């Protein structure tokens, strides 16, 4: 497929947007591509379908896309593969999706605080892939960087390595891990603008920036949405080029994002 583009008429930012648009493999009209702001979570996630693979940002209960998860529960999509550091708790986060039997497979590094997750795993209802946390992070980062696979020593000689290619480098054994391939990445940021630029706050940043780069389509929910140009470029963590949809969330619980004053 070729496009007659006069590069002399395009600035660097526009060229990058064209490249990432084509790379995203999504059939979105130019008008829709430029309209990033969604009215709410329900509008942002409405195109997610049964059987898709989703990345969901957050670490524990910190920095999770609360509004988007609630919208997915209400949407009722099923047979999802969810990539997230953990599986939430029984009544919060991805735990709500597990309760509704919406998740077919979880790819995580820690799942120890969810009784419903444990029940589904032991009963054979839920497929689970547990990964070292660093491997989970690198598989996200590799996807965002366009790297199809990489070698790591983490997990060699354990069940993590089962069925994976192994190689020796300088006398040390490594296993090959593939980059994630997700239909959507859903992240939570502190502030964002109408161009999709994102700023994360403290430890709530966690997996969010890496996942924002890795999804074919990225949805960002923010606590505060401002007009383009109001964010200081020096403090932007995720450039808007990676974000397809953005909306201002409401009623955040932030169960563990609290300041303790003694």
C-alpha positions in Angstrom: 0.0 0.0 0.0 1.4 3.4 -1.0 0.4 6.9 -0.2 1.3 10.0 -2.2 2.7 12.1 0.5 4.6 15.4 -0.1 7.0 15.2 2.9 8.0 18.8 2.4 4.5 19.8 3.5 4.6 17.7 6.7 6.4 18.6 9.9 8.2 15.9 11.9 5.2 15.5 14.3 2.8 14.8 11.5 5.1 12.3 9.9 5.4 10.4 13.2 1.6 10.4 13.5 1.2 8.9 10.0 3.8 6.2 10.8 2.2 5.2 14.0 -1.3 5.4 12.5 -0.3 2.9 9.8 1.6 0.7 12.3 -1.5 0.5 14.6 -3.3 -1.7 12.1 -6.6 -0.1 13.0 -9.2 0.9 10.5 -10.0 4.3 11.7 -11.0 7.2 9.5 -8.8 10.3 9.6 -11.6 12.3 11.2 -12.0 9.7 14.0 -8.2 9.4 14.4 -8.0 13.1 15.2 -10.9 13.0 17.7 -9.3 11.5 20.8 -11.6 12.8 23.5 -14.4 10.5 24.6 -17.3 11.7 26.8 -16.8 9.0 29.3 -15.5 5.5 30.0 -18.5 3.8 28.3 -17.8 5.6 25.0 -14.1 4.9 25.2 -14.4 1.1 25.6 -17.5 0.6 23.4 -15.6 -1.0 20.5 -14.0 -3.7 22.7 -15.3 -7.1 21.7 -15.4 -10.6 23.0 -12.2 -12.6 22.8 -9.8 -9.6 22.7 -6.5 -9.2 24.5 -6.3 -6.2 26.9 -3.5 -4.6 28.8 -4.6 -3.0 32.0 -2.3 -0.6 33.8 -1.7 -0.4 37.5 0.3 -2.1 40.3 -1.8 -3.7 43.0 -4.6 -1.3 43.4 -2.4 1.7 42.6 -2.9 3.5 39.3 -5.6 1.2 37.9 -8.1 2.4 35.3 -11.1 2.1 37.6 -13.6 3.8 35.4 -12.7 1.7 32.3 -12.9 -1.5 34.3 -16.4 -0.6 35.5 -17.4 0.2 31.9 -16.1 -3.1 30.7 -18.1 -4.9 33.4 -21.2 -3.0 32.2 -20.4 -3.7 28.6 -20.4 -7.4 29.3 -17.6 -8.5 27.0 -16.5 -12.1 27.5 -13.5 -14.5 26.9 -11.0 -11.7 27.4 -7.2 -12.2 27.8 -6.1 -9.7 30.4 -2.4 -8.6 30.8 -1.9 -6.9 34.2 0.6 -7.0 37.0 -2.0 -8.5 39.2 -5.7 -9.5 39.2 -7.1 -7.0 41.6 -9.1 -8.0 44.6 -12.5 -9.6 44.9 -14.6 -6.4 44.8 -12.2 -4.0 43.0 -10.2 -3.7 39.9 -10.0 -6.7 37.5 -11.6 -8.7 40.4 -14.9 -7.3 39.2 -14.3 -8.7 35.7 -13.4 -12.1 37.2 -16.5 -12.1 39.2 -18.6 -11.7 36.1 -16.7 -14.5 34.3 -15.4 -12.1 31.7 -11.8 -13.2 31.8 -10.7 -16.3 30.0 -6.9 -15.9 30.6 -4.8 -13.8 33.0 -1.2 -13.0 32.3 0.3 -11.6 35.5 3.2 -11.6 38.0 1.2 -11.5 41.3 -2.3 -12.8 42.0 -2.3 -13.5 45.7 -5.1 -11.3 47.0 -8.1 -12.5 45.1 -10.1 -15.4 46.4 -12.3 -15.6 43.3 -9.2 -15.8 41.1 -7.9 -18.7 43.2 -11.2 -20.5 43.0 -11.4 -20.2 39.2 -7.8 -21.2 38.8 -8.1 -24.3 41.0 -11.4 -25.3 39.3 -9.9 -25.0 35.8 -12.2 -22.2 34.8 -9.4 -19.7 34.3 -6.2 -20.0 32.3 -3.2 -18.4 34.0 0.3 -17.5 32.8 2.5 -16.3 35.7 5.6 -14.4 34.8 8.6 -12.8 36.6 7.7 -9.1 37.1 10.6 -7.9 35.1 9.7 -10.2 32.2 6.2 -8.8 32.3 7.5 -5.3 32.1 10.0 -6.1 29.3 7.4 -7.8 27.2 5.3 -4.6 27.4 8.3 -2.4 26.6 9.3 -4.6 23.7 5.9 -4.4 22.2 6.0 -0.7 22.4 9.4 -0.5 20.8 8.6 -2.9 18.0 10.9 -5.6 19.2 9.3 -9.1 18.6 11.3 -11.0 21.2 14.2 -10.9 23.6 16.3 -13.2 25.8 16.3 -13.2 29.6 17.8 -15.4 32.2 14.8 -14.9 34.5 12.8 -18.2 34.8 15.4 -20.5 33.2 15.2 -24.0 34.8 11.6 -23.4 36.0 8.1 -23.9 34.6 8.3 -20.4 33.2 10.7 -21.8 30.5 8.5 -24.7 29.5 8.0 -24.7 25.7 10.2 -21.7 25.1 13.4 -21.5 23.1 16.6 -21.4 25.2 20.1 -20.2 24.2 23.5 -19.9 25.9 25.3 -16.5 25.8 28.8 -16.3 27.4 28.2 -19.4 29.4 24.8 -18.4 30.8 21.4 -19.9 29.8 18.6 -17.6 28.6 15.0 -18.1 27.6 13.3 -16.3 24.7 10.3 -14.2 25.6 8.0 -12.7 23.0 6.6 -9.2 23.1 2.9 -8.9 24.0 0.4 -8.6 21.2 -2.7 -6.7 22.6 -5.7 -5.3 20.9 -6.1 -2.6 23.6 -4.0 -1.0 26.3 -6.1 0.7 29.0 -4.2 3.0 31.3 -4.8 5.6 34.1 -2.9 8.9 34.4 -3.1 11.9 36.7 -3.3 14.6 34.1 -3.8 14.6 30.3 -4.6 16.9 27.5 -6.9 16.7 24.5 -4.0 15.6 22.3 -3.5 12.6 24.5 -0.3 13.7 26.3 -0.1 12.1 29.8 1.4 12.8 33.1 1.5 10.1 35.8 1.7 10.8 39.5 4.4 9.2 41.7 4.1 5.4 42.1 0.8 5.4 40.2 3.0 5.6 37.1 4.1 1.9 37.4 3.2 -0.2 34.3 1.0 2.5 32.7 3.6 4.3 30.5 4.9 1.0 29.1 1.5 -0.4 28.4 0.4 2.9 26.8 3.1 2.4 24.1 2.3 -1.3 23.6 -1.4 -1.5 22.6 -2.7 -1.4 19.1 -5.2 1.0 20.5 -4.6 2.8 23.7 -7.3 4.3 26.0 -6.3 6.6 28.7 -8.4 7.8 31.6 -7.2 10.8 33.6 -8.2 12.6 36.7 -7.9 16.0 35.0 -8.2 16.7 31.3 -6.9 20.0 30.1 -6.8 21.7 26.6 -3.8 20.9 24.4 -0.8 23.1 25.2 -1.5 23.5 28.9 0.9 20.7 30.0 4.5 21.5 30.4 6.3 19.3 27.8 9.2 18.8 30.3 6.8 16.8 32.6 5.0 14.7 30.0 5.7 11.0 30.5 3.7 9.6 27.6 3.4 11.6 24.3 -0.1 11.8 22.8 1.0 9.9 19.7 0.5 6.7 21.6 -3.0 7.5 22.8 -6.1 6.9 20.7 -8.8 7.7 23.2 -8.8 9.8 26.4 -11.4 10.9 28.9 -11.7 12.4 32.3 -12.7 9.9 34.9 -14.9 10.4 38.0 -15.3 9.2 41.5 -11.9 7.5 42.0 -11.6 5.4 45.1 -7.8 5.3 45.2 -7.9 2.7 48.0 -4.2 2.8 48.6 -3.1 6.0 47.0 -3.1 8.0 50.2 -0.7 10.3 52.0 0.1 9.4 55.6 0.9 12.4 57.9 2.4 11.7 61.3 
